[in-house]
Amino acid sequence: MNKNSKIFRNGFLVLIVLLTTGFFLSSCQQNKAQQTPPQQTELSANVLAQYFEQQGNYLNSAIAPAIISAADVYKNRQHNIKVIDLRSTQEFDAGHIEDAVNIQMNELLNYYTQRIDALAFDTIVLVCDKGQTSSYVMGILRLLGYDNTFSMRFGMSSWNRAYGDAGWDKIVGNELVGKLETTENSKSAAGNYPTIQAISSLPFAAAMERADTLLGKPISSALIDYKAILNNPGKYYVINYWPEEKYLDPGHLPGAVQYTPKKSLLTNAALNTLPVDQPIAVYCFTGQHSANVVAYLKMLGYDAYSVKFGNNAFINQTLIETEKKAGHYWSDIHKNNLPISTSQQSTPAEAPDVEIKSVQGGC
């Protein structure tokens, strides 16, 4: 276990003591009859951001976004791995990965801290339908020190062709091919950081509080459709979160400002150029990296949203033709034919012709 993991594990031991005495984390409180609510204090996002940077700097690290392919999940299914399915109970019951457990977002932090020894697993894989929800949730958990947690790339759409046909196939589009803006837009001037309300002034405890609040909200509070940006010019501070050379070719959404992945959103770079009085919309190639970014920004108190499915929602064909990394676009190459379980006992359905694809390449 690395130094940062040890620090976070020690932090978790302290936190568990706090949880058992009922100080905070409403979803985990033991004393529901507490008459006087604990007082809250204001914490600058700058303090929390510096803490995250010191404790692993996940968002700007080489591993971000921590995404694992469906093929790798299947190949490692006999190892020390746990698969957590974040979909609804109905979706889970209709078909899921063998031995997966069905945990809702608002129950996940309690599950990690109270029901399992999360850091004892080599790998924890979060799964949703298309990879948007799981990437957002994974981003939050990574900031809490769970560096064994991954999101499955493209969700169940990549696990089995049936899900891909009904999932990602239905949402990719090409409406803006040849129509993107190709002029540069400047970042806002450096300004203040947002503040968050927390019971504890200690960064780790405040981060746990913040995570509990965010995971208790529906995923719709973190996602946005690109058409909402087109239909509301100037409403959102739009971040084009991909390499500089791609910002002008093939172009970007109207008004979008370029922020370089793993470089711009640092306290000693351009993090303080983000507005505190305007909603922020972030997009990448597939929406899975931007979901990590939005998890980070929301933890800091920004009003941020990830553009669902990224550029694939409006220039999918362009990406297929120009991108070298297969993880940057959706196509049939990501559709596996892996077995689906349809019983509560997680007995896999018959799958005599299992087809495994091992397309790699991050967001």
Stockholm file with secondary structure:
# STOCKHOLM 1.0

chainA/1-363         MNKNSKIFRNGFLVLIVLLTTGFFLSSCQQNKAQQTPPQQTELSANVLAQYFEQQGNYLNSAIAPAIISAADVYKNRQHNIKVIDLRSTQEFDAGHIEDAVNIQMNELLNYYTQRIDALAFDTIVLVCDKGQTSSYVMGILRLLGYDNTFSMRFGMSSWNRAYGDAGWDKIVGNELVGKLETTENSKSAAGNYPTIQAISSLPFAAAMERADTLLGKPISSALIDYKAILNNPGKYYVINYWPEEKYLDPGHLPGAVQYTPKKSLLTNAALNTLPVDQPIAVYCFTGQHSANVVAYLKMLGYDAYSVKFGNNAFINQTLIETEKKAGHYWSDIHKNNLPISTSQQSTPAEAPDVEIKSVQGGC
#=GR chainA/1-363 SS CCHHHHHHHHHHHHHHHHHHTTCSCGGGCSCTTCSSCCCCEEEEHHHHHHHHHHTTCGGGSTTCSCEECHHHHHHTTTSSEEEEECSCHHHHHHCBCTTCEECCHHHHHHIIIIISCGGGSSEEEEECSSSHHHHHHHHHHHHTTCTTEEEETTTHHHHBHHHHHHTHHHHCCCTTTTTSBCSCCCCCCCCCCCEEEESCCSHHHHHHHHHHHHHTSCGGGTEECHHHHHTSTTTSEEEECSCHHHHTTTCBSTTCEECCTTTSSSTTTTGGGSCSSSCEEEECSSSHHHHHHHHHHHHTTCCEEEETTTTHHHHHHHHHHHCSCGGGSCSGGGCCBCCCBCSTTCCBCCCTTCBCCCCCCCC
#=GC SS_cons         CCHHHHHHHHHHHHHHHHHHTTCSCGGGCSCTTCSSCCCCEEEEHHHHHHHHHHTTCGGGSTTCSCEECHHHHHHTTTSSEEEEECSCHHHHHHCBCTTCEECCHHHHHHIIIIISCGGGSSEEEEECSSSHHHHHHHHHHHHTTCTTEEEETTTHHHHBHHHHHHTHHHHCCCTTTTTSBCSCCCCCCCCCCCEEEESCCSHHHHHHHHHHHHHTSCGGGTEECHHHHHTSTTTSEEEECSCHHHHTTTCBSTTCEECCTTTSSSTTTTGGGSCSSSCEEEECSSSHHHHHHHHHHHHTTCCEEEETTTTHHHHHHHHHHHCSCGGGSCSGGGCCBCCCBCSTTCCBCCCTTCBCCCCCCCC
//
